[in-house]
Amino acid sequence: MVNTVKLLRKHLLARLFKNAGLRQDAVAVDDGADTVINFWLPKKKAPPSMNGVQLKPKQRRHAVVLLHGFAADGLMTWAFQVGALAERGYDVYVPDLLHFGRSTTASPDRTMAFQARCVAAALRRLGVEERCTVVGFSYGALVAFKMAAACPGLVRSVVATGSAHVFTGAVKDALLWRLCPGTTFAELMMPESAGGLRLLFATALYMKLRWFPRRVLNDFRRHKVMSANRQERAEMLEEMVTTDKQASTPVFHQVHKSHSLQFHN
C-alpha cells in the first residue's frame, strides 16, 4: 500500500520548496565524525559583490535559517513558510537537524550544543558568515538559542516559537501533567500509535486534528520522518532536559540597535 505521507512530501511539499527557489544539498561538516547536514538552500544565492563592487550589508539579501521541531524534518515543518519568505527577498536555509531527514553523523554527541555547532559550521561552508536570523520551532528553538549564545557573529537574532530558552525538568513535568498525565516524555515525543501521534500534534498545532484520518497518522508514524533513528532521538530527549539546579539564562552577546518606525497615513 502506498504511503500517503511519502506522496505528500514528493508531490506537494518538495514542490513548494522548489517553487520558492530552493534546492537540496548535502553539506559535510569537518568535525572528524562524518557529519553531513542536509539543506534546502537558495538555488541562486545573492553574491556579496556585483560587477566587482562590494555590496554594502544593507544591499545584500538577509539569510533566514529555519530549524524544525522534534516531530518532523525541515520539509514537513516549513513548507508553507519558505515561499512567503523568499518572495520578500530573503535567502532561506532549511537544514535537517542531525538524526532527522537526511542529516547523519557518527558522533555519539546528542546535545543541542553539538547540533548548534554543526549547523553553524555548515552555514559557514555555504558562505553564510554574516549575521543571520534563526527561526526555531520547539526543539529547533532550543538549538537556535544555543547557536545565538555560541556564535554571536553569525546569529543576529532568534525567533522562537513553542519553546522556552531552556527546557528544565520542572517544565517537562508541568507539560506532561497538563497534556498527558502518566505518559513519559519519550512516549509523548516519539509516539507508537495513531492516538499518540494525534496527541503530539495537538500540543504543537493551533488547529485541532479530530478530522485527521487515522490512516494518514499511521502513515506518518511509519514513515522514516518519525520512525528513523529512534535510539539516537531517545538519547537526544534525555540530553534536552536540563536539571533545575543547572538551569541558567543563556548569555547573548548580540548588539542591539534602536530603530525608529515611521507610519504614514
C-alpha positions in Angstrom: 0.0 0.0 0.0 1.3 3.4 -0.9 2.3 5.6 2.0 0.3 8.9 1.7 2.9 10.9 3.6 5.6 9.8 1.1 3.4 11.0 -1.8 2.6 14.3 0.1 6.3 15.0 0.6 7.2 14.3 -3.0 4.3 15.9 -4.9 3.4 18.8 -2.7 5.9 19.8 -0.1 9.0 19.4 -2.1 7.3 21.3 -5.0 6.6 24.2 -2.6 10.3 24.3 -1.7 11.3 24.2 -5.4 8.8 26.9 -6.3 10.3 29.1 -3.6 13.7 28.8 -5.5 15.3 26.3 -3.2 17.3 23.1 -3.9 18.7 20.3 -1.8 22.3 19.9 -1.0 24.3 17.8 1.5 27.0 19.8 3.4 29.8 17.9 5.1 30.9 19.3 8.4 34.6 18.9 9.1 34.3 17.5 12.7 36.0 14.2 12.3 32.7 12.3 12.7 31.5 12.0 9.2 28.8 14.6 9.9 26.6 15.7 7.0 23.8 18.2 7.2 21.1 18.1 4.5 19.9 21.6 3.5 17.3 23.2 1.4 19.0 26.4 0.2 18.7 29.1 -2.4 19.4 27.9 -6.0 20.8 31.3 -6.7 22.4 32.9 -3.7 22.8 36.7 -3.9 26.5 37.5 -4.3 28.5 39.6 -1.8 29.6 41.8 -4.8 28.1 42.9 -8.1 30.2 44.0 -11.1 33.3 43.9 -9.0 31.8 46.3 -6.4 31.4 45.0 -2.9 27.8 45.4 -1.8 27.0 47.1 1.5 25.4 44.8 4.1 22.0 46.6 3.7 22.1 45.8 0.0 22.6 42.1 0.4 19.8 39.5 0.9 19.4 38.7 4.5 19.7 35.0 5.4 16.9 33.3 7.4 17.6 29.8 8.8 14.6 27.7 9.8 15.1 25.0 12.4 12.4 22.3 12.7 11.0 20.6 15.8 11.3 17.1 17.1 8.3 15.5 15.3 9.4 16.2 11.7 12.2 17.4 9.4 12.7 20.7 7.7 10.5 19.8 4.7 7.5 18.8 6.8 7.8 21.8 9.2 8.4 24.8 6.9 6.9 24.0 3.5 4.2 26.7 3.9 6.6 29.4 5.1 9.5 29.2 2.6 7.6 30.8 -0.3 6.5 33.8 1.6 10.0 34.5 3.0 11.6 34.0 -0.4 9.1 36.4 -2.0 10.1 39.1 0.5 13.7 38.9 -0.6 15.3 36.6 2.0 17.8 33.9 1.3 16.1 30.9 3.1 18.1 28.0 4.5 16.3 24.9 5.9 18.5 22.2 7.4 17.6 18.8 8.7 18.9 18.6 12.2 21.1 15.5 12.9 19.3 12.2 13.0 16.4 13.8 11.1 15.8 13.7 7.4 19.0 13.0 5.5 21.4 14.5 8.1 23.7 12.0 9.7 26.7 11.7 12.0 28.8 9.0 13.6 29.4 11.2 16.7 27.9 9.9 20.0 27.2 13.5 21.0 23.4 14.1 21.4 23.5 17.5 22.9 21.8 20.6 21.4 25.2 22.4 21.6 26.6 19.8 19.1 23.6 20.4 16.8 24.2 24.1 17.0 27.9 23.8 16.2 27.2 21.6 13.2 24.5 23.8 11.8 26.7 26.9 12.3 29.7 25.2 10.6 27.6 24.0 7.7 26.2 27.6 7.2 29.7 29.0 7.1 30.7 26.4 4.5 27.7 27.6 2.4 29.0 31.2 2.7 26.7 32.4 5.4 29.2 34.2 7.5 27.4 37.4 8.4 24.6 37.8 11.0 21.5 35.8 10.0 18.1 35.4 11.6 17.5 31.9 13.0 13.8 30.8 13.4 13.3 27.8 15.6 10.2 25.7 16.4 10.1 23.7 19.7 13.4 21.7 19.8 14.7 23.8 16.9 14.2 26.9 19.0 16.4 25.4 21.8 19.1 24.7 19.2 18.7 28.3 17.9 19.3 29.7 21.4 22.5 27.6 21.6 23.6 29.0 18.2 22.9 32.6 19.3 24.9 32.2 22.5 27.9 30.4 20.9 28.0 32.3 17.6 27.1 36.0 18.1 28.9 36.9 14.9 26.8 34.5 12.9 23.4 34.9 14.6 21.9 38.4 14.6 18.5 37.4 16.1 16.4 34.5 17.1 12.7 34.0 16.5 11.4 31.2 18.9 8.0 29.5 18.9 6.7 26.7 21.1 9.7 26.8 23.3 11.4 28.4 26.3 15.1 29.4 26.2 15.9 26.4 28.4 14.0 23.1 28.9 14.1 22.1 32.6 12.9 19.1 34.5 10.2 21.3 36.0 9.0 22.5 32.6 8.9 18.9 31.4 6.9 17.7 34.4 4.4 20.6 34.0 4.0 19.8 30.3 3.3 16.1 30.9 0.9 16.8 33.8 -1.1 19.3 31.7 -1.2 17.2 28.5 -1.0 13.6 29.3 -0.6 12.5 33.0 1.0 9.1 33.3 2.9 9.4 30.0 6.7 9.6 29.8 8.4 12.3 27.8 9.7 9.8 25.3 6.2 8.4 24.8 4.8 11.8 24.0 7.6 12.9 21.6 8.1 9.5 19.9 4.5 8.0 19.8 4.0 4.4 18.7 0.3 4.7 17.9 -2.0 7.0 15.8 -3.6 8.2 19.0 -0.2 9.2 20.5 0.7 11.0 17.3 -2.6 12.9 17.3 -1.8 14.0 20.9 1.6 15.1 19.9 0.3 17.2 17.0 -2.4 18.6 19.3 0.4 20.0 21.5 2.1 21.7 18.6 -0.7 22.9 16.3 -3.3 25.5 16.8 -5.6 23.7 14.5 -7.4 20.6 16.0 -6.9 17.3 14.2 -10.1 15.5 15.2 -10.9 15.2 11.5 -7.5 13.9 10.5 -7.7 10.3 9.0 -6.2 7.6 11.1 -4.6 6.1 8.0 -2.6 9.3 7.4 -1.5 9.4 11.0 -0.3 5.8 10.8 1.5 6.5 7.5 3.2 9.5 9.2 4.2 7.3 12.1 5.6 4.6 9.9 7.4 7.0 7.6 11.1 7.5 8.3 10.5 11.1 9.3 9.2 9.6 12.6 10.5 6.1 12.6 14.1 6.5 11.8 16.9 6.8 14.4 14.7 6.2 17.4 17.6 5.2 19.7 19.5 8.4 18.8 16.4 10.5 19.3 15.6 9.0 22.7 19.1 9.9 23.8 18.6 13.4 22.4 15.5 13.8 24.5 17.4 12.9 27.7 20.1 15.4 26.8 17.5 18.1 26.1 16.3 18.3 29.7 18.3 20.5 32.0 18.2 19.8 35.7 16.6 22.6 37.7 19.8 23.2 39.6 21.8 23.6 36.5 19.3 25.8 34.6 20.5 29.3 33.9 19.6 32.0 31.4 21.9 31.9 28.3 24.2 34.9 27.9 23.8 36.5 24.5 26.3 38.9 23.0 24.3 40.3 20.1 24.5 44.0 19.8 21.0 45.6 19.8 20.5 48.8 17.8 17.5 51.0 18.2 15.3 51.7 15.1 12.7 54.3 14.6 9.5 53.3 12.9 7.6 55.8 10.7 4.0 55.4 10.0 2.2 57.1 7.1 -1.5 57.6 6.6 
